[in-house]
Amino acid sequence: MKLENLYDLAEKENIKIYDWHIEDADGIFINIDKINAIALNYDELGTYIEEKQTLAEELGHYYMDATYSPYCNNLQLISKQEYRAKKWSYYALIPYEKLKSAIKKRS
């Protein structure tokens, strides 16, 4: 999936995207009172690929309902929700059929 497609998905879902400095993170998905937003730390995203990976993961939090409070201290919950969001991003960025085709070409 192209970076532009990820931005289109966010727009379709009415998720606002903001340029916001975040300590120790490239991005964050925020859901407050059913208002969804993604903050991306553009100053820290050095490449197109990093921006694409980060946006895909943050959209994964939305699509997988994998959220937690920014003040959450439950490491097990954080790990679970991050895993779910990253899993969605992997499927979005590398669809199964394309992965399968690439593996066949290497054989």
Helices and strands as residue ranges (DSSP letters): H 3-12, E 16-19, E 27-32, E 35-40, H 48-63, H 75-93, H 96-106
